[in-house]
Amino acid sequence: MDASVIVVGAGPAGLMLAGELRLAGIDVIVLERLAQRTGESRGLGFTARTMEVFDQRGLLPAFGRIETSTLGHFGGQPVDFAVLDGAHYGVKGVPQSTTETVLEQWATTLGADIRRGHEVLALTDNTGTDTDTGTDTGTNTNTDTGTDTGTDTGTSTGTGTGTGSGGGGGGVTVTVAGPQGTHQLRAAYLVGCDGGRSTVRKAAGFDFPGTAPTREMFLADVRGCDITPRPIGETVAGGMVMSAPLGDGVDRIIVCERGAPPRRRTQPPAYEEVAAGWQRLTGQDISHGTPVWVSAFGDPARQVTTYRRGHILLAGDSAHVHLPAGGQGMNTSIQDAVNLGWKLAAVLNGTAPTSLLDTYHSERHPVGRRLLMNTQAQGMLFLSGDEMQPVRDVLAELIRYDVVSRHLAGMVSGLEIRYDIGPGDHPLLGMRMPSLELITTDGHKTSTTRLLHPARGILLDLADNAALRHTATPWAHAVDVITATPHALAPTHPLADTDALLLRPDGHIAWTHPTTPTTPTTPTGPAAPTDALTRWFGPAR
């Protein structure tokens, strides 16, 4: 084996996955077709849940000074994200190129082997079936801008079945064209993080049902036009426009002209097309501006039927493409990687059974399906004509109710996600752990966020229960036991009546134990942590 895992694609999902695997000591090679990053702004910012994920890995300081905002929207209707108590707010104005730089530096510092200018030509799965990727002549402009942009344009001339040599010995073999020529690499697992036009998805034969794009839209960063900001977009006669200042005299613009049919482009559109569309919709002439970069995108909605086929898995846009309403695409992709990384590492380290990988699909496929649902709904609200106005007006009234705002904000931010963990009725069971300040028995201050930096499981003993700690000893290879008390926990906090809880490495709560009025003892029966420890971290050792 050349590595335990080969990741194809050095975008946010692939780089995040590489870092997660290295935290667990797994050797990983990342293959990226492009010789260098494009430097284009792509995504702008990240959602509240992604900010939490970065915080749980100690990555936020690497972004420098960041600006958060409580302003959001659903289909162009303003939503105040401040209704989400105790959460990070979304980060705005951070280019995707910056996010990729931070993630790449983190992953390489941890020891990931990132190989640029390496294109996957064919792969062989563990059943011995060889697959040729065919020829891809298009330009992949899949874009998640954080301000409702992008998806996938360009064309592919097909896939096809080849006759490459078998890998042998299980695992996956990939044929790669690199700077030194064509060669083969072998790994126990292959993960496709190579975007909406994924080579891995096509070559491995994943079903990718859904709907084709129905329209074409433009995105451009343009300098020297002094464009009025429209940060959540504006519906106008003939379509929708969006604009936001990026600094240094550059504005990001989105042009969604109603009735513009989807086109199969092999090159980005000319800036003249974008400027003409902007003028038709707004009346403003920006033809004198200098384009920094220009792209086109559509509104497909597709998702693979399974995220795993044997030793080949998909994450991010390789598994799901959609209209990037609310900037959710990159964020969902990063969270796919965080869900998969620790599970794949546990299987490779021999501490958990292969069946743990099945939970990657069972947990993340519903998230992707819900993502497609909400982005399609937002597209209908935002991009339809006057016939949709009564629906917009009703939604605007409903959003005034906190319960509706909280529901929509939770959906777009990713904070609503609850995995099926198993039995239990605790309000946070299966959900992400809110950051909780703690004081350990020696008086040291810490937090659940800092405890998750190494990406290990955490059994949090909030009642100084020696018997509970002893119970968890056989899982010390994968789970850290921390005895602490919450700092200034409000009586109404969901954890106010909790004696203990188990956190997975991705920050989701896998088990809780309610406060008991008697002297703490070892929880038994359904309340015991052993079932949860076994399910998520493998058999006792």
C-alpha positions as a Python dict, from the first residue, in 0.01 Angstrom:
ca = {
    (1, 'M'): (0, 0, 0),
    (2, 'D'): (120, 352, -83),
    (3, 'A'): (-116, 496, 179),
    (4, 'S'): (-406, 388, 394),
    (5, 'V'): (-630, 643, 224),
    (6, 'I'): (-615, 825, -108),
    (7, 'V'): (-829, 1137, -125),
    (8, 'V'): (-905, 1275, -471),
    (9, 'G'): (-955, 1651, -469),
    (10, 'A'): (-782, 1923, -266),
    (11, 'G'): (-1084, 2145, -212),
    (12, 'P'): (-1230, 2216, 133),
    (13, 'A'): (-1375, 1865, 175),
    (14, 'G'): (-1059, 1681, 69),
    (15, 'L'): (-829, 1899, 279),
    (16, 'M'): (-1053, 1876, 585),
    (17, 'L'): (-1068, 1498, 551),
    (18, 'A'): (-690, 1477, 517),
    (19, 'G'): (-643, 1674, 838),
    (20, 'E'): (-897, 1462, 1025),
    (21, 'L'): (-724, 1142, 918),
    (22, 'R'): (-381, 1273, 1017),
    (23, 'L'): (-510, 1365, 1364),
    (24, 'A'): (-576, 994, 1408),
    (25, 'G'): (-236, 893, 1268),
    (26, 'I'): (-365, 767, 931),
    (27, 'D'): (-131, 811, 634),
    (28, 'V'): (-309, 988, 350),
    (29, 'I'): (-227, 1102, -3),
    (30, 'V'): (-434, 1381, -158),
    (31, 'L'): (-437, 1389, -539),
    (32, 'E'): (-535, 1718, -703),
    (33, 'R'): (-565, 1762, -1079),
    (34, 'L'): (-478, 2133, -1076),
    (35, 'A'): (-111, 2221, -1044),
    (36, 'Q'): (-198, 2512, -817),
    (37, 'R'): (-503, 2670, -657),
    (38, 'T'): (-693, 2908, -882),
    (39, 'G'): (-694, 3187, -624),
    (40, 'E'): (-1050, 3277, -725),
    (41, 'S'): (-1270, 3394, -441),
    (42, 'R'): (-1526, 3114, -474),
    (43, 'G'): (-1704, 3081, -137),
    (44, 'L'): (-1736, 3388, 83),
    (45, 'G'): (-1753, 3294, 450),
    (46, 'F'): (-1892, 2990, 626),
    (47, 'T'): (-2195, 2897, 831),
    (48, 'A'): (-2231, 2882, 1207),
    (49, 'R'): (-2183, 2505, 1226),
    (50, 'T'): (-1869, 2515, 1012),
    (51, 'M'): (-1732, 2787, 1240),
    (52, 'E'): (-1793, 2552, 1534),
    (53, 'V'): (-1619, 2268, 1351),
    (54, 'F'): (-1315, 2484, 1285),
    (55, 'D'): (-1319, 2596, 1649),
    (56, 'Q'): (-1328, 2232, 1763),
    (57, 'R'): (-1002, 2174, 1575),
    (58, 'G'): (-835, 2496, 1691),
    (59, 'L'): (-837, 2643, 1341),
    (60, 'L'): (-1015, 2975, 1393),
    (61, 'P'): (-701, 3174, 1492),
    (62, 'A'): (-547, 3088, 1155),
    (63, 'F'): (-816, 3295, 983),
    (64, 'G'): (-708, 3609, 1165),
    (65, 'R'): (-971, 3867, 1248),
    (66, 'I'): (-1307, 3742, 1128),
    (67, 'E'): (-1638, 3921, 1107),
    (68, 'T'): (-1958, 3744, 1205),
    (69, 'S'): (-2313, 3838, 1118),
    (70, 'T'): (-2658, 3748, 1243),
    (71, 'L'): (-2809, 3849, 908),
    (72, 'G'): (-2928, 3564, 694),
    (73, 'H'): (-3212, 3481, 463),
    (74, 'F'): (-3424, 3200, 327),
    (75, 'G'): (-3510, 3239, -38),
    (76, 'G'): (-3444, 3611, -16),
    (77, 'Q'): (-3660, 3662, 295),
    (78, 'P'): (-3447, 3808, 580),
    (79, 'V'): (-3394, 3581, 881),
    (80, 'D'): (-3233, 3695, 1207),
    (81, 'F'): (-2991, 3419, 1311),
    (82, 'A'): (-2966, 3576, 1657),
    (83, 'V'): (-3260, 3354, 1753),
    (84, 'L'): (-3007, 3067, 1776),
    (85, 'D'): (-2902, 3109, 2138),
    (86, 'G'): (-2553, 3005, 2243),
    (87, 'A'): (-2422, 2948, 1892),
    (88, 'H'): (-2150, 3092, 1677),
    (89, 'Y'): (-2285, 3314, 1402),
    (90, 'G'): (-2190, 3282, 1038),
    (91, 'V'): (-1863, 3428, 916),
    (92, 'K'): (-1876, 3662, 619),
    (93, 'G'): (-1615, 3794, 381),
    (94, 'V'): (-1366, 3505, 408),
    (95, 'P'): (-1279, 3390, 54),
    (96, 'Q'): (-1284, 3019, -11),
    (97, 'S'): (-923, 3051, -123),
    (98, 'T'): (-835, 3160, 231),
    (99, 'T'): (-1027, 2868, 379),
    (100, 'E'): (-840, 2628, 150),
    (101, 'T'): (-506, 2784, 245),
    (102, 'V'): (-579, 2741, 616),
    (103, 'L'): (-692, 2382, 571),
    (104, 'E'): (-396, 2291, 348),
    (105, 'Q'): (-143, 2435, 593),
    (106, 'W'): (-313, 2247, 878),
    (107, 'A'): (-323, 1917, 689),
    (108, 'T'): (37, 1938, 567),
    (109, 'T'): (161, 2038, 912),
    (110, 'L'): (-3, 1722, 1042),
    (111, 'G'): (176, 1519, 773),
    (112, 'A'): (-71, 1487, 483),
    (113, 'D'): (93, 1424, 144),
    (114, 'I'): (-74, 1664, -100),
    (115, 'R'): (21, 1608, -463),
    (116, 'R'): (-87, 1876, -709),
    (117, 'G'): (-86, 1824, -1083),
    (118, 'H'): (-194, 1461, -1036),
    (119, 'E'): (-503, 1350, -1227),
    (120, 'V'): (-681, 1019, -1167),
    (121, 'L'): (-727, 832, -1495),
    (122, 'A'): (-868, 499, -1380),
    (123, 'L'): (-941, 306, -1064),
    (124, 'T'): (-981, -53, -955),
    (125, 'D'): (-1202, -133, -660),
    (126, 'N'): (-1156, -423, -420),
    (127, 'T'): (-1369, -652, -636),
    (128, 'G'): (-1115, -624, -917),
    (129, 'T'): (-1331, -420, -1154),
    (130, 'D'): (-1128, -170, -1356),
    (131, 'T'): (-1288, 154, -1461),
    (132, 'D'): (-1160, 417, -1702),
    (133, 'T'): (-1268, 770, -1630),
    (134, 'G'): (-1304, 872, -1992),
    (135, 'T'): (-1224, 1223, -2106),
    (136, 'D'): (-1349, 1537, -1934),
    (137, 'T'): (-1325, 1835, -2165),
    (138, 'G'): (-1523, 2084, -1959),
    (139, 'T'): (-1430, 2347, -1712),
    (140, 'N'): (-1546, 2270, -1361),
    (141, 'T'): (-1684, 2592, -1218),
    (142, 'N'): (-1868, 2438, -926),
    (143, 'T'): (-1892, 2727, -689),
    (144, 'D'): (-2019, 2780, -338),
    (145, 'T'): (-1989, 3149, -267),
    (146, 'G'): (-2159, 3193, 65),
    (147, 'T'): (-2381, 3451, -105),
    (148, 'D'): (-2603, 3223, -309),
    (149, 'T'): (-2388, 3146, -607),
    (150, 'G'): (-2264, 2876, -820),
    (151, 'T'): (-2292, 2517, -909),
    (152, 'D'): (-2153, 2308, -1191),
    (153, 'T'): (-2107, 2408, -1553),
    (154, 'G'): (-1897, 2266, -1831),
    (155, 'T'): (-1929, 1935, -2010),
    (156, 'S'): (-1804, 1582, -1978),
    (157, 'T'): (-1754, 1364, -2284),
    (158, 'G'): (-1832, 1047, -2098),
    (159, 'T'): (-1705, 773, -1877),
    (160, 'G'): (-1654, 420, -1996),
    (161, 'T'): (-1501, 92, -1897),
    (162, 'G'): (-1130, 31, -1939),
    (163, 'T'): (-891, -257, -1912),
    (164, 'G'): (-629, -138, -1667),
    (165, 'S'): (-431, -375, -1452),
    (166, 'G'): (-584, -513, -1135),
    (167, 'G'): (-474, -398, -794),
    (168, 'G'): (-469, -729, -611),
    (169, 'G'): (-455, -771, -237),
    (170, 'G'): (-778, -580, -171),
    (171, 'G'): (-821, -208, -134),
    (172, 'V'): (-821, 29, -430),
    (173, 'T'): (-571, 97, -708),
    (174, 'V'): (-574, 425, -899),
    (175, 'T'): (-392, 509, -1220),
    (176, 'V'): (-259, 863, -1202),
    (177, 'A'): (-110, 1103, -1455),
    (178, 'G'): (142, 1324, -1278),
    (179, 'P'): (437, 1549, -1357),
    (180, 'Q'): (666, 1245, -1383),
    (181, 'G'): (428, 1042, -1602),
    (182, 'T'): (160, 782, -1548),
    (183, 'H'): (181, 552, -1248),
    (184, 'Q'): (-34, 354, -1007),
    (185, 'L'): (-104, 401, -638),
    (186, 'R'): (-273, 163, -395),
    (187, 'A'): (-462, 235, -76),
    (188, 'A'): (-703, 58, 155),
    (189, 'Y'): (-969, 323, 85),
    (190, 'L'): (-1035, 586, -179),
    (191, 'V'): (-1248, 894, -109),
    (192, 'G'): (-1375, 1112, -392),
    (193, 'C'): (-1382, 1478, -291),
    (194, 'D'): (-1341, 1597, -648),
    (195, 'G'): (-1648, 1812, -695),
    (196, 'G'): (-1975, 1808, -881),
    (197, 'R'): (-1821, 1653, -1193),
    (198, 'S'): (-1647, 1389, -983),
    (199, 'T'): (-1418, 1152, -1172),
    (200, 'V'): (-1433, 906, -884),
    (201, 'R'): (-1812, 904, -875),
    (202, 'K'): (-1835, 835, -1249),
    (203, 'A'): (-1558, 578, -1261),
    (204, 'A'): (-1686, 384, -960),
    (205, 'G'): (-2039, 370, -1100),
    (206, 'F'): (-2229, 557, -828),
    (207, 'D'): (-2591, 632, -922),
    (208, 'F'): (-2647, 1009, -928),
    (209, 'P'): (-3020, 1072, -981),
    (210, 'G'): (-3190, 1408, -970),
    (211, 'T'): (-3282, 1700, -1191),
    (212, 'A'): (-3077, 1879, -1455),
    (213, 'P'): (-3025, 2256, -1447),
    (214, 'T'): (-3320, 2462, -1567),
    (215, 'R'): (-3144, 2798, -1602),
    (216, 'E'): (-2806, 2965, -1634),
    (217, 'M'): (-2679, 3236, -1401),
    (218, 'F'): (-2361, 3444, -1391),
    (219, 'L'): (-2114, 3526, -1119),
    (220, 'A'): (-1832, 3777, -1144),
    (221, 'D'): (-1587, 3969, -930),
    (222, 'V'): (-1548, 4308, -1094),
    (223, 'R'): (-1328, 4606, -1010),
    (224, 'G'): (-1404, 4974, -1049),
    (225, 'C'): (-1785, 4988, -1068),
    (226, 'D'): (-1899, 5111, -723),
    (227, 'I'): (-2201, 4880, -715),
    (228, 'T'): (-2476, 4925, -454),
    (229, 'P'): (-2459, 4635, -204),
    (230, 'R'): (-2740, 4381, -218),
    (231, 'P'): (-2602, 4125, 31),
    (232, 'I'): (-2902, 3891, 38),
    (233, 'G'): (-3012, 3962, -316),
    (234, 'E'): (-3292, 4162, -471),
    (235, 'T'): (-3578, 4037, -684),
    (236, 'V'): (-3626, 4266, -982),
    (237, 'A'): (-3839, 4265, -1295),
    (238, 'G'): (-3684, 3996, -1507),
    (239, 'G'): (-3491, 3810, -1240),
    (240, 'M'): (-3268, 3850, -934),
    (241, 'V'): (-2940, 4028, -867),
    (242, 'M'): (-2700, 4017, -578),
    (243, 'S'): (-2390, 4219, -497),
    (244, 'A'): (-2143, 4253, -213),
    (245, 'P'): (-1820, 4452, -174),
    (246, 'L'): (-1505, 4241, -137),
    (247, 'G'): (-1262, 4525, -68),
    (248, 'D'): (-996, 4696, -279),
    (249, 'G'): (-1265, 4827, -514),
    (250, 'V'): (-1389, 4479, -608),
    (251, 'D'): (-1756, 4376, -598),
    (252, 'R'): (-1903, 4028, -622),
    (253, 'I'): (-2212, 4023, -844),
    (254, 'I'): (-2467, 3754, -922),
    (255, 'V'): (-2690, 3781, -1229),
    (256, 'C'): (-2998, 3557, -1246),
    (257, 'E'): (-3196, 3652, -1553),
    (258, 'R'): (-3530, 3476, -1572),
    (259, 'G'): (-3567, 3261, -1882),
    (260, 'A'): (-3195, 3223, -1949),
    (261, 'P'): (-3163, 2859, -2059),
    (262, 'P'): (-2882, 2636, -1929),
    (263, 'R'): (-2586, 2607, -2164),
    (264, 'R'): (-2315, 2346, -2183),
    (265, 'R'): (-2009, 2570, -2183),
    (266, 'T'): (-1649, 2461, -2219),
    (267, 'Q'): (-1519, 2805, -2121),
    (268, 'P'): (-1636, 3072, -1875),
    (269, 'P'): (-1872, 3332, -2023),
    (270, 'A'): (-1734, 3658, -2155),
    (271, 'Y'): (-1756, 3948, -1915),
    (272, 'E'): (-1959, 4135, -2179),
    (273, 'E'): (-2239, 3877, -2134),
    (274, 'V'): (-2242, 3933, -1760),
    (275, 'A'): (-2237, 4313, -1790),
    (276, 'A'): (-2520, 4307, -2043),
    (277, 'G'): (-2733, 4090, -1815),
    (278, 'W'): (-2663, 4316, -1518),
    (279, 'Q'): (-2770, 4622, -1717),
    (280, 'R'): (-3091, 4458, -1837),
    (281, 'L'): (-3188, 4377, -1478),
    (282, 'T'): (-3064, 4686, -1292),
    (283, 'G'): (-3021, 4956, -1553),
    (284, 'Q'): (-2660, 5009, -1441),
    (285, 'D'): (-2384, 4999, -1700),
    (286, 'I'): (-2080, 4814, -1562),
    (287, 'S'): (-1920, 4737, -1897),
    (288, 'H'): (-1627, 4964, -1808),
    (289, 'G'): (-1536, 4746, -1508),
    (290, 'T'): (-1238, 4514, -1497),
    (291, 'P'): (-1335, 4150, -1436),
    (292, 'V'): (-1123, 3964, -1182),
    (293, 'W'): (-1290, 3639, -1276),
    (294, 'V'): (-1618, 3528, -1432),
    (295, 'S'): (-1820, 3210, -1403),
    (296, 'A'): (-2157, 3060, -1494),
    (297, 'F'): (-2366, 2817, -1294),
    (298, 'G'): (-2703, 2647, -1291),
    (299, 'D'): (-2949, 2490, -1052),
    (300, 'P'): (-2912, 2109, -1074),
    (301, 'A'): (-3029, 1899, -782),
    (302, 'R'): (-2863, 1558, -767),
    (303, 'Q'): (-2748, 1321, -494),
    (304, 'V'): (-2585, 981, -507),
    (305, 'T'): (-2798, 694, -379),
    (306, 'T'): (-2519, 573, -152),
    (307, 'Y'): (-2213, 749, -9),
    (308, 'R'): (-2013, 426, 3),
    (309, 'R'): (-1945, 139, -234),
    (310, 'G'): (-1709, -103, -66),
    (311, 'H'): (-1375, 72, -19),
    (312, 'I'): (-1475, 379, -221),
    (313, 'L'): (-1656, 668, -59),
    (314, 'L'): (-1775, 1011, -168),
    (315, 'A'): (-1788, 1339, 23),
    (316, 'G'): (-1893, 1695, -58),
    (317, 'D'): (-2003, 1801, -406),
    (318, 'S'): (-1901, 1459, -537),
    (319, 'A'): (-2205, 1326, -350),
    (320, 'H'): (-2450, 1614, -394),
    (321, 'V'): (-2492, 1918, -620),
    (322, 'H'): (-2750, 2192, -583),
    (323, 'L'): (-2822, 2561, -615),
    (324, 'P'): (-2590, 2706, -348),
    (325, 'A'): (-2858, 2911, -173),
    (326, 'G'): (-2731, 3039, 159),
    (327, 'G'): (-2376, 2929, 86),
    (328, 'Q'): (-2445, 2580, 220),
    (329, 'G'): (-2247, 2370, -27),
    (330, 'M'): (-1892, 2415, 101),
    (331, 'N'): (-2014, 2394, 458),
    (332, 'T'): (-2201, 2068, 405),
    (333, 'S'): (-1894, 1930, 230),
    (334, 'I'): (-1667, 2013, 524),
    (335, 'Q'): (-1912, 1853, 763),
    (336, 'D'): (-1926, 1540, 544),
    (337, 'A'): (-1549, 1516, 586),
    (338, 'V'): (-1562, 1562, 963),
    (339, 'N'): (-1827, 1291, 996),
    (340, 'L'): (-1627, 1048, 782),
    (341, 'G'): (-1271, 1116, 901),
    (342, 'W'): (-1281, 975, 1254),
    (343, 'K'): (-1489, 675, 1147),
    (344, 'L'): (-1255, 580, 864),
    (345, 'A'): (-957, 626, 1098),
    (346, 'A'): (-1112, 400, 1364),
    (347, 'V'): (-1168, 125, 1108),
    (348, 'L'): (-815, 155, 972),
    (349, 'N'): (-665, 161, 1321),
    (350, 'G'): (-850, -162, 1397),
    (351, 'T'): (-1046, -21, 1690),
    (352, 'A'): (-1389, -29, 1524),
    (353, 'P'): (-1561, -268, 1282),
    (354, 'T'): (-1605, -183, 915),
    (355, 'S'): (-1978, -146, 979),
    (356, 'L'): (-1905, 189, 1145),
    (357, 'L'): (-1860, 327, 791),
    (358, 'D'): (-2225, 245, 720),
    (359, 'T'): (-2321, 521, 963),
    (360, 'Y'): (-2146, 774, 740),
    (361, 'H'): (-2412, 713, 476),
    (362, 'S'): (-2701, 675, 719),
    (363, 'E'): (-2615, 1005, 889),
    (364, 'R'): (-2499, 1224, 603),
    (365, 'H'): (-2728, 1110, 320),
    (366, 'P'): (-3039, 1252, 497),
    (367, 'V'): (-2847, 1577, 552),
    (368, 'G'): (-2769, 1596, 181),
    (369, 'R'): (-3128, 1513, 89),
    (370, 'R'): (-3254, 1792, 316),
    (371, 'L'): (-2997, 2026, 165),
    (372, 'L'): (-3137, 1964, -182),
    (373, 'M'): (-3490, 2018, -54),
    (374, 'N'): (-3420, 2353, 108),
    (375, 'T'): (-3207, 2488, -176),
    (376, 'Q'): (-3473, 2393, -431),
    (377, 'A'): (-3734, 2569, -218),
    (378, 'Q'): (-3516, 2877, -193),
    (379, 'G'): (-3457, 2876, -567),
    (380, 'M'): (-3831, 2871, -633),
    (381, 'L'): (-3886, 3159, -391),
    (382, 'F'): (-3597, 3369, -513),
    (383, 'L'): (-3584, 3304, -885),
    (384, 'S'): (-3950, 3271, -982),
    (385, 'G'): (-4161, 3557, -1113),
    (386, 'D'): (-4453, 3753, -972),
    (387, 'E'): (-4660, 3436, -944),
    (388, 'M'): (-4450, 3348, -638),
    (389, 'Q'): (-4507, 3682, -462),
    (390, 'P'): (-4806, 3567, -249),
    (391, 'V'): (-4591, 3282, -116),
    (392, 'R'): (-4308, 3524, -40),
    (393, 'D'): (-4549, 3752, 145),
    (394, 'V'): (-4686, 3468, 356),
    (395, 'L'): (-4335, 3345, 438),
    (396, 'A'): (-4233, 3698, 541),
    (397, 'E'): (-4523, 3701, 789),
    (398, 'L'): (-4435, 3358, 927),
    (399, 'I'): (-4069, 3451, 978),
    (400, 'R'): (-4181, 3711, 1233),
    (401, 'Y'): (-4254, 3419, 1467),
    (402, 'D'): (-3940, 3312, 1654),
    (403, 'V'): (-4022, 2944, 1615),
    (404, 'V'): (-4023, 2980, 1235),
    (405, 'S'): (-3707, 3191, 1228),
    (406, 'R'): (-3534, 2941, 1455),
    (407, 'H'): (-3638, 2653, 1230),
    (408, 'L'): (-3515, 2818, 909),
    (409, 'A'): (-3195, 2951, 1069),
    (410, 'G'): (-3119, 2604, 1207),
    (411, 'M'): (-3174, 2451, 866),
    (412, 'V'): (-2947, 2691, 674),
    (413, 'S'): (-2677, 2707, 943),
    (414, 'G'): (-2652, 2331, 993),
    (415, 'L'): (-2720, 2362, 1365),
    (416, 'E'): (-3044, 2166, 1346),
    (417, 'I'): (-2875, 1837, 1249),
    (418, 'R'): (-2957, 1550, 1482),
    (419, 'Y'): (-2817, 1204, 1410),
    (420, 'D'): (-3000, 885, 1507),
    (421, 'I'): (-2778, 791, 1798),
    (422, 'G'): (-3006, 537, 1961),
    (423, 'P'): (-3238, 526, 2264),
    (424, 'G'): (-3276, 830, 2484),
    (425, 'D'): (-3488, 1141, 2519),
    (426, 'H'): (-3231, 1405, 2613),
    (427, 'P'): (-3296, 1722, 2406),
    (428, 'L'): (-2933, 1730, 2284),
    (429, 'L'): (-2885, 1359, 2216),
    (430, 'G'): (-2757, 1320, 1859),
    (431, 'M'): (-2706, 1693, 1817),
    (432, 'R'): (-2384, 1891, 1817),
    (433, 'M'): (-2239, 1987, 2154),
    (434, 'P'): (-2269, 2360, 2223),
    (435, 'S'): (-1945, 2507, 2352),
    (436, 'L'): (-1945, 2469, 2730),
    (437, 'E'): (-1691, 2630, 2962),
    (438, 'L'): (-1560, 2385, 3223),
    (439, 'I'): (-1350, 2384, 3540),
    (440, 'T'): (-1157, 2063, 3602),
    (441, 'T'): (-1096, 1910, 3943),
    (442, 'D'): (-756, 2082, 3965),
    (443, 'G'): (-911, 2423, 3895),
    (444, 'H'): (-799, 2439, 3532),
    (445, 'K'): (-1036, 2617, 3294),
    (446, 'T'): (-1115, 2450, 2963),
    (447, 'S'): (-1411, 2396, 2734),
    (448, 'T'): (-1572, 2120, 2535),
    (449, 'T'): (-1445, 2295, 2222),
    (450, 'R'): (-1081, 2279, 2335),
    (451, 'L'): (-1121, 1919, 2450),
    (452, 'L'): (-1218, 1823, 2095),
    (453, 'H'): (-902, 1962, 1933),
    (454, 'P'): (-734, 1616, 1909),
    (455, 'A'): (-1047, 1465, 1748),
    (456, 'R'): (-1088, 1196, 2013),
    (457, 'G'): (-1399, 1083, 2197),
    (458, 'I'): (-1475, 1262, 2524),
    (459, 'L'): (-1656, 1109, 2823),
    (460, 'L'): (-1744, 1411, 3033),
    (461, 'D'): (-1796, 1327, 3400),
    (462, 'L'): (-1983, 1619, 3556),
    (463, 'A'): (-2048, 1448, 3893),
    (464, 'D'): (-1700, 1323, 3991),
    (465, 'N'): (-1816, 966, 3947),
    (466, 'A'): (-1522, 728, 3997),
    (467, 'A'): (-1732, 426, 3903),
    (468, 'L'): (-1823, 583, 3569),
    (469, 'R'): (-1461, 661, 3497),
    (470, 'H'): (-1364, 303, 3574),
    (471, 'T'): (-1632, 176, 3337),
    (472, 'A'): (-1475, 370, 3049),
    (473, 'T'): (-1120, 244, 3111),
    (474, 'P'): (-1132, -26, 2837),
    (475, 'W'): (-1185, 250, 2579),
    (476, 'A'): (-893, 468, 2690),
    (477, 'H'): (-728, 415, 2349),
    (478, 'A'): (-1005, 619, 2183),
    (479, 'V'): (-1184, 816, 2455),
    (480, 'D'): (-1054, 1073, 2702),
    (481, 'V'): (-1237, 1085, 3036),
    (482, 'I'): (-1263, 1436, 3177),
    (483, 'T'): (-1397, 1517, 3522),
    (484, 'A'): (-1514, 1876, 3545),
    (485, 'T'): (-1798, 2105, 3644),
    (486, 'P'): (-1969, 2352, 3410),
    (487, 'H'): (-1883, 2717, 3459),
    (488, 'A'): (-2189, 2938, 3517),
    (489, 'L'): (-2440, 2696, 3368),
    (490, 'A'): (-2787, 2849, 3363),
    (491, 'P'): (-3066, 2644, 3525),
    (492, 'T'): (-3251, 2642, 3193),
    (493, 'H'): (-2953, 2509, 2995),
    (494, 'P'): (-3026, 2170, 2831),
    (495, 'L'): (-2730, 2021, 3024),
    (496, 'A'): (-2832, 2160, 3363),
    (497, 'D'): (-2972, 1823, 3472),
    (498, 'T'): (-2699, 1606, 3319),
    (499, 'D'): (-2438, 1414, 3518),
    (500, 'A'): (-2237, 1277, 3227),
    (501, 'L'): (-2223, 1273, 2850),
    (502, 'L'): (-2026, 1111, 2570),
    (503, 'L'): (-1901, 1318, 2277),
    (504, 'R'): (-1794, 1171, 1947),
    (505, 'P'): (-1486, 1323, 1777),
    (506, 'D'): (-1717, 1522, 1545),
    (507, 'G'): (-1871, 1695, 1846),
    (508, 'H'): (-2207, 1517, 1842),
    (509, 'I'): (-2351, 1385, 2169),
    (510, 'A'): (-2371, 1005, 2168),
    (511, 'W'): (-2490, 937, 2525),
    (512, 'T'): (-2616, 1128, 2829),
    (513, 'H'): (-2693, 1044, 3190),
    (514, 'P'): (-2939, 1252, 3392),
    (515, 'T'): (-2857, 1402, 3728),
    (516, 'T'): (-2942, 1173, 4019),
    (517, 'P'): (-3012, 1293, 4374),
    (518, 'T'): (-2816, 1009, 4532),
    (519, 'T'): (-2447, 932, 4554),
    (520, 'P'): (-2312, 871, 4202),
    (521, 'T'): (-2278, 508, 4106),
    (522, 'T'): (-2195, 328, 3785),
    (523, 'P'): (-2486, 373, 3543),
    (524, 'T'): (-2641, 39, 3455),
    (525, 'G'): (-2897, -92, 3210),
    (526, 'P'): (-3002, 139, 2924),
    (527, 'A'): (-2835, 430, 3102),
    (528, 'A'): (-2491, 267, 3093),
    (529, 'P'): (-2234, 419, 2856),
    (530, 'T'): (-2091, 82, 2750),
    (531, 'D'): (-2336, 32, 2463),
    (532, 'A'): (-2260, 377, 2322),
    (533, 'L'): (-1887, 334, 2372),
    (534, 'T'): (-1897, 2, 2188),
    (535, 'R'): (-2114, 132, 1907),
    (536, 'W'): (-1899, 434, 1830),
    (537, 'F'): (-1550, 330, 1946),
    (538, 'G'): (-1548, -47, 1902),
    (539, 'P'): (-1519, -333, 2151),
    (540, 'A'): (-1361, -286, 2492),
    (541, 'R'): (-988, -354, 2511),
}
